[in-house]
C-alpha cells in the first residue's frame, strides 16, 4: 500500500511540475487579447476575419481532386440546372475578390480584364493560384484601412463596407463548395478539426 501511495505521489508531483511549464508555453504561443475598451485598428480586425475565411476557402479548393473540378450537382438531386461547377465557384470568388478589394483604384476595365483572364483558366493549379493571388490583393487592400478612411465614400463604396461585403461573399461560396466536396465524399478540411 505504501508503494502505491508513493507511486501515485510521484506521478501527481511530476504532473504538477510539468503542467505549469506546459501552460506557460501554451500561453506564450497564443496572441494576447486586447483589454476590454482598447480600440483595435480596422485593418487588424478585417485582416483576421479575411485570413480565417481565406484558410477555409483555399483549403477546400485544394481538397477537391482535379478530376472533380468540373463537378456540379446533378439535376436529379434537385433544382441544380445551370449552377456553377466547382471550378466556376473558385474562379468566381477569385474574380469577385478583385472587385471587392480594389477600393478607390477600381475600374470597370480592370475588373473586366481580371474576369476575362481568370475565366479562361482550366487547370486546378492555375485556378488555385489565381485564387491565392486574389486573396493577396485582398490583404494588401485591407492593410490600408484606417480609422480615418474606413467609412469615407470612394467611387467604389467605403473601404469597410466593401471589405465586409467581400468577406461575406467568400463565406457564402464556401458554404456551396463545402457541399460540393461532401457530395464527392470529401470532408472539408475546416471540418476535420485540423484548422
BELLIN-V213488 format. One record per pair of residues at least 24 apart in sequence whose ideal C-beta (glycine too) atoms are under 10 Angstrom apart, sorted by the first residue. I is the first residue (numbers start at 0). J is the second residue. D is the distance in Angstrom with one decimal. If there is no record, write none. Layout:
I:J:D
I:J:D
//
This chain:
38:146:7.5
39:146:10.0
40:142:10.0
40:144:8.0
40:145:7.1
40:146:6.9
40:149:9.4
41:141:8.5
41:144:4.6
41:145:6.8
41:146:6.3
41:147:9.8
41:148:8.9
41:149:4.7
41:150:9.2
41:158:8.0
41:159:6.3
41:162:8.3
42:138:9.6
42:140:9.6
42:141:5.8
42:142:5.3
42:143:7.1
42:144:4.7
42:145:7.0
42:146:9.4
42:149:8.7
42:158:9.5
42:162:9.4
43:141:9.3
43:142:9.4
43:144:9.3
44:141:9.3
44:144:8.9
44:149:9.8
44:159:9.5
44:162:9.5
45:137:9.4
45:138:9.5
45:140:9.3
45:141:4.7
45:142:9.1
45:144:6.1
45:149:8.8
45:158:8.8
45:159:7.6
45:162:4.9
45:163:7.8
45:165:9.2
45:166:7.2
46:137:9.5
46:138:6.7
46:141:5.2
46:142:6.8
46:144:8.7
46:162:9.5
47:141:9.7
48:141:8.9
48:162:8.5
48:163:8.7
48:166:5.4
48:167:9.7
48:169:9.7
48:170:9.4
49:96:9.6
49:100:8.7
49:134:7.5
49:137:5.9
49:138:6.4
49:140:9.5
49:141:5.7
49:162:7.6
49:165:8.0
49:166:5.8
49:169:8.0
50:134:8.9
50:137:9.9
50:138:7.7
50:141:9.4
51:166:9.0
51:169:9.8
51:170:9.7
51:189:9.3
51:194:8.7
52:92:9.8
52:134:8.9
52:137:9.5
52:165:9.3
52:166:5.7
52:167:9.0
52:168:9.5
52:169:4.6
52:170:6.0
52:172:9.9
52:173:6.8
52:189:9.9
53:96:9.4
53:130:8.9
53:131:8.5
53:133:9.5
53:134:4.7
53:135:9.5
53:137:7.7
53:138:8.0
53:166:9.5
53:169:7.5
54:134:9.6
54:188:8.6
54:189:7.6
54:194:6.1
55:169:8.5
55:170:8.6
55:173:5.7
55:176:9.7
55:177:8.5
55:187:7.6
55:188:7.6
55:189:4.4
55:190:9.4
55:194:6.8
56:88:9.7
56:89:8.3
56:92:6.7
56:93:10.0
56:96:9.9
56:130:7.5
56:134:8.1
56:169:5.6
56:170:8.6
56:172:7.4
56:173:5.1
56:176:7.4
56:177:9.5
56:187:9.8
56:189:9.0
57:89:9.2
57:92:9.9
57:127:7.2
57:130:6.2
57:131:6.3
57:134:7.0
57:188:9.3
58:187:7.6
58:188:3.9
58:189:6.5
58:191:9.3
58:193:8.5
58:194:6.9
59:85:9.4
59:88:9.6
59:89:8.8
59:172:9.6
59:173:6.5
59:175:10.0
59:176:5.2
59:177:6.2
59:179:8.7
59:180:6.1
59:185:8.8
59:187:5.1
59:188:6.5
59:189:7.1
59:190:9.5
60:85:8.3
60:86:9.2
60:88:8.7
60:89:5.0
60:92:8.6
60:93:9.4
60:123:8.1
60:126:7.4
60:127:5.4
60:130:5.8
60:131:9.0
60:173:9.7
60:176:7.1
60:180:9.6
61:89:10.0
61:123:8.3
61:127:6.1
61:130:9.3
61:131:9.7
61:188:7.9
62:176:9.2
62:177:9.7
62:180:6.0
62:183:9.5
62:185:5.6
62:186:8.4
62:187:6.6
62:188:5.6
62:189:9.6
62:191:9.4
63:88:9.9
63:89:8.6
63:123:7.6
63:127:9.7
63:176:7.6
63:179:7.2
63:180:6.0
63:183:7.1
63:185:6.7
63:187:9.7
64:123:8.1
64:183:8.0
64:185:8.1
65:122:7.1
65:123:4.0
65:124:8.1
65:126:9.4
65:127:9.8
66:123:9.1
67:123:9.3
67:179:8.2
67:180:8.7
67:182:9.5
67:183:5.3
67:184:9.8
67:185:8.3
68:121:8.7
68:122:8.4
68:123:5.4
68:126:7.2
68:127:9.8
68:179:9.9
69:121:9.4
70:179:6.0
70:180:9.3
70:182:7.4
70:183:6.2
71:179:7.8
71:182:9.6
72:175:9.6
72:178:7.8
72:179:7.2
72:182:6.2
73:182:9.1
76:182:8.0
82:175:8.5
82:179:9.6
83:172:8.9
83:175:7.9
83:176:9.5
83:179:9.4
84:179:8.5
85:123:9.6
85:126:9.5
85:175:9.0
85:176:6.3
85:179:4.9
85:180:8.2
85:182:9.6
85:183:8.5
86:120:8.1
86:121:7.8
86:122:9.2
86:123:7.7
86:126:5.8
87:118:8.9
87:126:9.5
88:126:10.0
88:172:5.6
88:173:9.3
88:175:5.8
88:176:5.2
88:179:7.1
89:117:9.3
89:120:9.2
89:123:8.8
89:126:5.2
89:127:7.3
89:129:8.2
89:130:5.6
89:133:9.9
89:172:8.3
89:176:7.1
90:114:8.9
90:117:5.1
90:118:6.4
90:119:9.4
90:120:6.4
90:121:9.9
90:125:9.7
90:126:5.9
90:129:7.0
90:130:8.0
90:133:9.7
91:117:8.7
91:118:9.3
91:168:9.2
91:172:6.8
91:175:9.7
92:117:9.8
92:129:9.7
92:130:6.6
92:133:7.3
92:134:9.2
92:165:9.6
92:168:7.2
92:169:5.9
92:171:9.2
92:172:5.1
92:173:8.4
92:175:9.8
92:176:8.6
93:117:5.2
93:118:9.8
93:120:8.6
93:126:7.4
93:127:9.1
93:128:9.3
93:129:4.6
93:130:4.6
93:131:8.6
93:132:7.5
93:133:4.2
93:134:8.4
93:136:9.5
94:118:7.4
94:129:8.5
94:130:9.8
94:133:7.6
95:133:8.1
95:137:10.0
95:164:9.5
95:165:7.2
95:168:5.6
95:169:8.1
95:172:8.3
96:129:9.5
96:130:8.0
96:132:8.9
96:133:3.6
96:134:6.4
96:135:9.4
96:136:6.4
96:137:5.1
96:140:9.2
96:165:6.5
96:168:8.3
96:169:7.6
97:129:9.7
97:132:9.2
97:133:5.9
97:136:6.2
97:137:8.5
97:140:9.7
97:165:9.8
98:133:9.7
98:155:8.6
98:161:8.5
98:164:9.5
98:165:7.9
98:168:9.0
99:133:9.5
99:136:9.8
99:137:7.3
99:140:8.5
99:155:9.0
99:156:9.1
99:160:9.7
99:161:5.2
99:162:7.1
99:163:9.2
99:164:5.9
99:165:3.0
99:166:8.3
99:167:9.6
99:168:6.5
99:169:8.9
100:133:7.9
100:134:8.8
100:135:9.9
100:136:5.7
100:137:4.0
100:138:8.3
100:139:7.9
100:140:4.1
100:141:7.0
100:155:9.9
100:158:9.3
100:161:7.1
100:162:7.1
100:165:5.6
100:166:9.6
101:136:7.8
101:137:9.5
101:140:7.0
101:153:9.8
101:155:6.4
101:161:8.3
101:165:9.9
102:139:9.7
102:140:5.4
102:141:9.6
102:143:7.2
102:144:8.8
102:148:9.3
102:153:6.3
102:154:9.4
102:155:6.2
102:156:8.8
102:157:9.4
102:158:5.8
102:161:7.0
102:162:9.0
103:140:9.8
103:143:9.6
103:148:9.3
103:151:9.4
103:153:4.2
103:154:6.5
103:155:6.4
103:156:9.8
103:158:8.4
104:140:8.8
104:153:9.2
104:154:9.6
104:155:8.4
105:153:8.1
105:154:7.0
105:155:4.1
105:156:9.0
105:161:8.7
106:154:9.2
106:155:9.2
110:155:9.9
133:169:9.9
134:169:8.8
137:162:8.2
137:165:6.6
137:166:8.7
137:169:8.8
140:165:8.8
141:165:8.9
141:166:9.1
//
